[in-house]
Amino acid sequence: MSIEYFGLNEINSSFVVLEGVRDIAFEEAVTLQVGTKMKKGQVAMISDDKVLIQVFEGTEEFSLGNASAKFMGKSMEIGLSLEILGRIFDGCARPIDGLPSLYATHKKDINGKAINPVSRVYPRNFIQTGISAIDGLSTLIRGQKLPIFTGNGLPGDRLAVQIINQSSLSGSDDENFAIVFAGMGIKHDAAEFFKRELEEAGVMERVVMFLNLADDAVMERIITPKVALTAAEYLAYERGMHVLVILTDMTAYAEALREISSAKGEIPGRKGYPGYLYSELASIYERAGIVEGGSGSLTQIPILSMPGDDITHPIPDLTGYITEGQIVLSRTLHSQGTYPPISILPSLSRLMKDGIGEGYTRADHADLAYQLFSSYAKVNEVRALALVTGEDELSEMDKNYMRFGRAFEERFLNQGQDENRQMAQTLTLGWEALRELPVSELDRVRGEYIRRYYNQLCKEIG
């Protein structure tokens, strides 16, 4: 049962205060009315009979006497159906693509429900992104959460679009594949870039977009990922689809939490962020997974900007604790003209080992990946030495590693912004880069794979 109260006791930024309120729950949905305007909100704090309401669309038109608040008796819900595919919504799930309102067959609480750990299925099968640095060395597994750490000026948005355009599943499952994209605090030109690129690529029919723009209410920013994940859970767990969720930029989400926490007068934690930042991030990331008995899956790629390229900043630091690896973009590689500028040594996918190899990708995949990691780590050591002694003074073996490093970056890491590589092509490029090293240096690869791929490649090339 909904209860309506007329008049407000206090207005503070994007918050309003009501007194004399009873039987109200935390995070209960609220509808606020000013004249003919309706705005959404939710209960943010309860103290005796005093309630603090956060208003998602701002309080500019509000005064103490001209507004009313109706408590809905339940958490905020959104309407869902298969018609959401191909549509564009704002952060509160209202259509902004000029098409009619959605005909909803289901209503879902945006806060979702925690997945029972006992009912979770261990992720196995991979998602192919067409990007060699990810597919070959930090493979994305269905049901995984694998964030991308980027920085100001780095092509995180371009990489997100490429992943959306190129991502696919193995076999016939690809027909049941969908992507949910959530943009938080993004600029208007970035929003237009995402929409234009996806429409031109012809993939919009399998994509749902939720866009919270930079000039939208900051309160809306904190519910955008929850709305997007609710839509993804509906597609994955009720419609049996394999869903990839891309969330950008989680830094904007964390900044919104800090701003709201400050407005509420809460004691700040590390770098001014609220002490519950970890639990808030976990409540989003942990909604990824595969549920036993279901035919769908929900995979997450959160994208976040590292302030000052600092990977120890609270946002990437806490994200790394919760998720199963990370993809790190390198400013050095970007300045060299490498795209995508993925720094492979700090990047990893902790679930990769269980979703590659015989029956998934190819039998030699794991050995090849370990060898490429090991050899490229040696390249960095040799380059540091070359800065001191000069490249001419290096040993012949060190020069081999220098040649391998250049081949690896130019032919394996570097690829076109619209180049979609199959897994077999990625693995072949890895073996081609290893040709710059003598077989005695391939100590992470089994002999049978050296004979089958390395020696055969040497014979073909001559």
C-alpha positions in Angstrom: 0.0 0.0 0.0 1.3 3.4 -1.0 1.2 6.3 1.5 1.4 10.0 0.4 2.7 12.9 2.5 2.2 16.5 1.5 4.9 19.1 2.2 8.6 18.7 3.0 10.6 19.6 6.1 13.9 20.2 4.5 15.6 20.4 1.1 19.4 19.8 0.8 20.9 19.4 -2.6 19.4 16.3 -4.1 17.9 15.2 -0.8 14.6 16.0 0.9 13.7 15.3 4.5 10.3 14.3 5.8 9.3 14.0 9.5 6.5 12.1 11.1 6.8 9.2 8.8 6.1 5.6 9.9 6.4 2.1 8.5 9.0 3.0 5.8 11.7 0.7 4.6 15.3 1.5 3.5 15.6 1.8 -0.3 11.9 2.0 -0.6 10.8 3.7 -3.9 9.3 7.2 -3.6 7.4 9.2 -6.2 7.6 12.9 -5.6 5.2 15.4 -7.3 5.6 19.1 -8.0 2.7 20.4 -9.9 2.3 18.2 -12.9 6.0 16.9 -12.7 6.7 13.5 -11.3 10.1 12.5 -10.0 11.5 9.3 -8.7 13.4 8.8 -5.5 14.3 6.3 -2.8 14.7 6.2 1.0 18.4 6.8 1.8 18.3 7.0 5.6 15.8 6.5 8.4 16.1 7.9 11.9 13.1 7.4 14.2 10.3 9.1 12.3 12.6 11.2 10.1 13.3 10.0 6.5 16.0 11.2 4.1 14.9 10.7 0.4 17.4 10.9 -2.4 15.8 12.4 -5.6 17.1 11.0 -8.8 16.2 13.9 -11.0 17.2 16.9 -8.9 15.2 19.2 -6.6 15.4 22.5 -8.5 11.6 23.1 -8.6 11.0 22.0 -5.1 9.9 24.1 -2.1 8.8 23.0 1.3 5.1 23.6 0.5 4.7 22.7 -3.1 5.8 19.0 -3.2 4.3 15.7 -2.1 5.9 12.4 -1.6 4.3 9.0 -2.1 6.0 5.9 -0.6 5.3 3.0 -2.8 5.8 0.2 -0.3 8.4 -1.6 -2.4 11.8 -1.0 -3.9 12.2 0.6 -7.3 11.2 -1.6 -10.2 11.6 -1.5 -14.0 9.4 -3.0 -16.7 11.0 -5.6 -18.9 10.4 -7.8 -22.0 12.3 -9.0 -25.0 11.5 -5.7 -26.6 14.3 -4.1 -24.7 16.8 -5.5 -27.3 17.7 -2.8 -29.8 16.4 0.0 -27.5 18.1 3.0 -25.8 17.1 4.1 -22.3 18.2 6.7 -19.8 19.6 5.7 -16.4 16.1 5.2 -15.0 15.1 2.9 -17.9 13.0 5.6 -19.7 13.2 5.4 -23.5 15.3 8.1 -25.1 15.4 6.7 -28.7 12.2 8.3 -29.9 10.3 5.0 -29.9 7.2 4.3 -27.9 7.3 3.2 -24.3 8.1 -0.4 -23.6 5.3 -3.0 -23.3 6.5 -4.7 -20.1 5.7 -8.3 -19.4 7.7 -8.4 -16.2 8.6 -6.1 -13.4 11.8 -6.5 -11.5 13.4 -5.0 -8.4 16.6 -3.1 -9.6 18.5 -4.2 -6.4 18.3 -7.8 -7.6 19.0 -10.8 -5.4 22.3 -12.3 -4.4 23.2 -15.5 -6.2 23.4 -18.4 -3.7 27.1 -19.5 -3.9 25.9 -23.1 -3.8 23.9 -22.7 -6.9 26.7 -21.0 -8.9 28.2 -23.0 -11.8 31.9 -22.7 -12.3 32.6 -20.7 -15.6 34.1 -22.7 -18.4 33.4 -21.6 -22.0 35.1 -18.6 -23.5 33.7 -15.5 -25.2 35.7 -14.4 -28.3 36.3 -10.7 -28.5 38.4 -10.8 -31.7 41.2 -8.9 -29.9 44.4 -11.0 -29.7 45.7 -9.5 -26.5 42.5 -10.5 -24.7 41.6 -13.8 -26.5 45.2 -15.1 -26.5 46.5 -14.0 -23.1 43.6 -12.9 -20.8 40.7 -14.9 -22.2 37.2 -13.8 -21.2 35.2 -16.7 -19.8 31.4 -16.8 -19.7 30.1 -15.8 -16.2 33.3 -14.0 -15.4 33.8 -10.4 -14.3 36.9 -9.0 -16.1 37.4 -5.2 -15.7 39.4 -2.9 -18.0 41.6 -0.4 -16.3 42.1 2.7 -18.6 43.1 6.3 -18.1 42.3 9.8 -19.4 43.2 10.0 -23.1 43.5 6.2 -23.6 41.1 4.5 -26.0 38.9 2.7 -23.5 35.7 3.8 -25.3 37.0 2.6 -28.6 37.9 -0.7 -27.1 34.5 -1.1 -25.6 32.8 -0.5 -28.9 35.1 -3.0 -30.6 34.3 -5.6 -28.0 30.5 -5.0 -28.4 30.8 -5.3 -32.2 33.0 -8.3 -32.3 32.1 -10.5 -29.3 30.8 -13.9 -30.1 30.2 -17.3 -28.6 31.4 -20.7 -30.0 28.9 -22.8 -32.0 25.2 -22.3 -32.2 25.0 -20.4 -28.9 25.9 -17.2 -30.8 22.2 -16.9 -31.8 21.3 -16.5 -28.1 23.9 -13.8 -27.3 23.0 -10.3 -26.1 24.9 -7.3 -24.8 23.8 -4.8 -22.2 25.7 -1.5 -22.2 25.5 1.0 -19.4 27.2 4.4 -19.6 27.5 6.4 -16.4 28.4 10.1 -16.5 29.4 10.0 -20.1 29.7 13.1 -22.3 27.2 13.8 -25.1 29.8 13.3 -27.8 30.7 10.0 -26.3 27.1 8.9 -26.1 26.7 9.8 -29.8 29.9 7.9 -30.6 28.6 4.7 -29.0 25.2 5.0 -30.7 26.6 5.8 -34.1 29.3 3.1 -34.0 26.9 0.3 -33.0 24.2 1.3 -35.5 26.8 1.4 -38.3 28.1 -2.0 -37.3 24.6 -3.4 -37.5 24.7 -4.9 -34.0 22.0 -2.8 -32.3 19.4 -5.5 -32.5 21.3 -7.6 -29.9 22.2 -4.6 -27.7 20.4 -2.8 -24.9 21.8 0.7 -24.0 21.3 2.6 -20.7 22.9 6.1 -20.9 23.4 8.4 -17.9 24.9 11.6 -19.3 27.3 13.9 -17.6 24.7 16.6 -17.1 22.1 14.2 -15.8 21.3 14.1 -12.1 24.1 12.5 -10.1 21.6 10.5 -8.2 20.6 8.8 -11.4 24.2 7.7 -11.8 24.1 5.3 -8.9 21.1 3.4 -10.1 22.1 3.1 -13.8 24.3 0.0 -13.3 21.6 -1.6 -11.2 19.0 -1.0 -13.8 21.3 -2.4 -16.5 22.1 -5.5 -14.5 18.4 -6.1 -13.8 17.8 -6.1 -17.5 20.7 -8.4 -18.0 19.5 -10.8 -15.3 16.1 -11.0 -17.0 17.7 -11.9 -20.3 20.1 -14.4 -18.8 18.1 -16.2 -16.2 14.6 -15.9 -17.5 15.2 -15.9 -21.2 18.2 -18.3 -21.2 20.5 -15.9 -23.1 24.2 -15.5 -22.8 24.6 -11.8 -21.8 27.7 -9.6 -21.8 27.4 -6.5 -19.7 29.7 -3.5 -20.3 29.7 -0.8 -17.6 31.5 2.4 -18.2 32.8 4.4 -16.3 32.8 2.8 -12.9 34.9 5.7 -11.7 32.0 8.1 -12.4 29.8 5.8 -10.4 32.3 5.9 -7.4 32.5 9.7 -7.7 28.7 9.9 -7.5 28.8 7.7 -4.4 31.4 10.1 -2.8 29.3 13.1 -3.7 26.1 11.6 -2.2 27.9 10.4 0.9 29.3 13.9 1.5 25.8 15.4 1.1 24.5 13.0 3.6 27.2 14.1 6.1 28.8 10.6 6.4 32.3 10.2 7.7 34.6 9.9 4.6 37.0 7.0 4.2 40.1 6.5 2.0 40.5 9.5 -0.4 37.1 10.8 0.6 35.2 7.8 -0.7 32.6 6.3 1.7 33.7 3.4 3.8 31.1 1.2 2.1 32.6 1.7 -1.4 33.8 -1.9 -1.4 30.4 -3.4 -0.6 28.7 -1.1 -3.2 31.1 -2.2 -5.9 30.7 -5.9 -4.8 26.9 -5.6 -5.0 27.4 -4.8 -8.7 30.2 -7.1 -9.7 28.8 -10.1 -7.9 25.7 -10.1 -10.0 27.7 -11.8 -12.7 27.7 -15.6 -13.0 26.0 -18.8 -14.1 23.1 -20.3 -12.1 22.7 -24.1 -11.8 19.8 -25.4 -13.8 19.7 -22.3 -16.1 20.7 -22.1 -19.7 22.0 -18.5 -19.7 25.0 -16.7 -18.3 25.9 -13.1 -17.3 29.4 -11.9 -17.9 30.7 -8.4 -16.9 33.3 -6.1 -18.3 33.4 -3.0 -16.0 35.5 -0.2 -17.5 37.1 2.3 -15.1 39.4 5.2 -15.4 42.4 5.1 -13.0 42.8 8.7 -11.7 46.4 9.7 -12.5 47.0 6.3 -14.0 47.3 5.0 -10.4 46.4 1.3 -10.2 46.6 1.5 -6.4 43.8 4.1 -6.3 40.8 2.9 -4.2 38.6 2.2 -7.2 40.9 -0.1 -9.3 42.3 -1.5 -6.0 39.0 -2.6 -4.6 37.8 -3.7 -8.0 40.8 -6.0 -8.3 39.9 -7.7 -5.0 36.4 -8.4 -6.2 36.8 -9.4 -9.8 38.7 -12.3 -11.5 41.5 -10.4 -13.1 41.9 -7.2 -15.1 42.9 -5.8 -18.5 45.3 -2.8 -18.1 45.8 -0.2 -20.8 49.3 1.2 -21.2 50.0 4.9 -21.9 53.5 3.9 -23.2 52.1 1.6 -25.8 49.5 4.1 -26.7 52.1 6.8 -27.3 53.9 4.3 -29.6 50.8 4.0 -31.8 49.9 0.5 -30.6 46.2 -0.3 -30.6 44.8 -1.7 -28.4 47.5 -0.5 -25.9 47.0 -3.5 -23.6 49.9 -4.0 -21.1 49.9 -7.8 -20.9 52.2 -8.2 -17.9 49.8 -6.6 -15.3 46.8 -8.0 -17.1 45.4 -11.4 -16.3 42.3 -13.5 -16.4 42.1 -15.8 -13.3 39.5 -18.1 -14.9 41.3 -18.4 -18.2 43.0 -21.7 -17.4 39.7 -23.5 -17.1 38.1 -22.2 -20.3 40.9 -22.8 -22.9 42.7 -25.8 -24.3 41.4 -29.0 -25.8 37.6 -28.8 -26.3 37.4 -25.1 -25.8 40.0 -23.2 -27.9 43.0 -25.3 -29.0 45.3 -27.7 -27.1 48.4 -25.5 -27.3 46.7 -22.4 -26.1 47.8 -22.5 -22.4 51.4 -23.4 -23.2 51.6 -20.7 -25.8 50.2 -18.1 -23.5 52.6 -19.0 -20.7 55.6 -18.8 -23.1 54.5 -15.4 -24.5 54.2 -14.0 -21.0 57.6 -15.4 -19.9 59.4 -14.2 -23.1 57.8 -10.7 -23.0 58.9 -10.3 -19.4 62.4 -11.1 -20.5 62.1 -8.4 -23.2 61.4 -5.8 -20.6 64.6 -6.8 -18.7 66.6 -6.6 -21.9 65.2 -3.2 -22.8 66.2 -1.9 -19.4 69.7 -3.2 -20.0 69.8 -1.7 -23.5 69.1 1.7 -22.0 72.3 1.5 -20.0 74.7 -0.3 -22.4 73.1 0.5 -25.8 71.5 -2.1 -28.0 74.8 -2.8 -29.9 76.4 -4.1 -26.7 73.8 -6.7 -26.1 74.5 -10.4 -26.4 73.1 -12.2 -29.5 70.4 -13.9 -27.3 69.4 -10.5 -25.9 69.1 -9.2 -29.5 66.8 -12.1 -30.3 64.6 -11.0 -27.4 64.6 -7.4 -28.7 63.4 -8.7 -32.1 60.8 -10.9 -30.5 59.5 -7.9 -28.5 59.1 -5.8 -31.6 57.4 -8.6 -33.5 55.1 -9.3 -30.6 54.0 -5.7 -30.2 53.7 -4.9 -34.0 52.0 -8.1 -35.2 50.3 -9.7 -32.1 49.3 -6.8 -29.9 48.7 -4.3 -32.6 45.6 -4.7 -34.7 43.1 -2.6 -36.6 40.2 -0.9 -34.7 37.7 -3.0 -36.8 39.9 -6.1 -37.2 38.1 -9.1 -35.9 40.6 -12.0 -35.4 39.5 -15.6 -35.0 41.1 -17.6 -32.2 43.1 -19.7 -34.6 44.6 -16.6 -36.2 45.5 -15.2 -32.7 47.4 -18.4 -31.8 49.2 -18.5 -35.1 50.4 -14.9 -34.6 51.7 -15.9 -31.2 53.8 -18.7 -32.7 55.0 -16.4 -35.5 56.3 -13.9 -32.9 58.1 -16.8 -31.1 60.0 -17.6 -34.3 62.3 -14.7 -33.4 63.6 -16.9 -30.5 65.6 -20.1 -30.8 63.8 -23.3 -29.8 66.1 -23.6 -26.8 64.3 -20.6 -25.2 60.9 -22.2 -25.5 60.9 -23.7 -22.0 57.2 -23.3 -21.2 55.9 -25.3 -24.3 55.7 -29.0 -24.6 57.7 -30.7 -27.3 54.7 -31.9 -29.2 53.5 -28.4 -29.7 56.9 -27.1 -30.7 57.1 -29.9 -33.4 53.5 -29.3 -34.6 53.4 -25.5 -34.6 56.9 -23.9 -34.2 58.8 -26.3 -36.5 56.1 -26.5 -39.0 55.8 -22.7 -39.2 59.6 -22.4 -39.7 59.4 -24.9 -42.6 56.5 -23.0 -44.2 58.2 -19.6 -44.0 61.6 -21.1 -44.8 
